[in-house]
């Protein structure tokens, strides 16, 4: 039996196998959204708003948020002004 852990993606609880990668957790939640992350349309942020590498292992309670790549650039530009 595989041990599962809860992670949260865009405020939705998803049960995934412990230790899988962020990308695989995204695929368990939404194939389409995972595809958009892989193509660079969306970026994955952690609970602090920092980018997360797709090969990062997930842990129980991890929180991820997906945002448009363009939105991330615009927010970074706003912080500079």
N, C-alpha and C positions, 0 to 999 in steps of 0.2 A: 504494500500500500504506500502510495506517495504522500508525503507530508505536504499539506497546502498551507499557505499563508495569505492573509488579506492584504491587498494593496489598494490604493485609491487613485483612479485615473479620472481627471476632470470631475471630481467629487463622486464618482461611482465606485462602489466596493466591487473588487474583482478577486476571486479566489484563484490563486496560481500555485504551481509547484514551487516549493522552497528552493531558492538559489538560481532560478532561471534568470535570463537577462531581461533588461528593460524592454528590448525589442520583442521578445517572446511574450512578455506580459501584455504589451500593447496588442499583439496579434490575438491573444486570448480575449481581449476586450473588443477590438475592432480591426479586422483585416484591412479595411479601407484606410483607417487612420494610420495604421502602421505603415502602409504603403506610402502615404503622404509624408511621413517622417523620413522614410528611407530616401525619397526623392528630394527632400529638402524643403518641401512646401510648409511643413510644420516642424517645430522644434520642441523637445521635451525639457521641461523645467522641473526642478525639485521643489520642495515646500518653501525654500528660501528664495526661489526665483532664479536659481542658477542652472545653466545648461547641464544636462546629464548625458554621459556617453551611453550609447545604445547597448554596449556589451557589459554594462555595470550589472552585477547580480542584485536582485531585489531582496528586501528583507520585510518581515512582517510590519505592517503599518506605514510603509513608504507611501508618500504622496507625490503624484506626478500631475503636471498640467501641460496641456498642449496648446501652443499658440502659433499663429502664423509667423513665418520667418520675417515678413515685412513689418509686422506689429512689433517684434522684438527690436528691429533696427530703429524704428520710430521712437520707441521708449528709450533706447540708449541715446539717441540724438537729443531728446528732451532733457535728459540728465546732464548733458554737456552744456546746456544753455542756462 
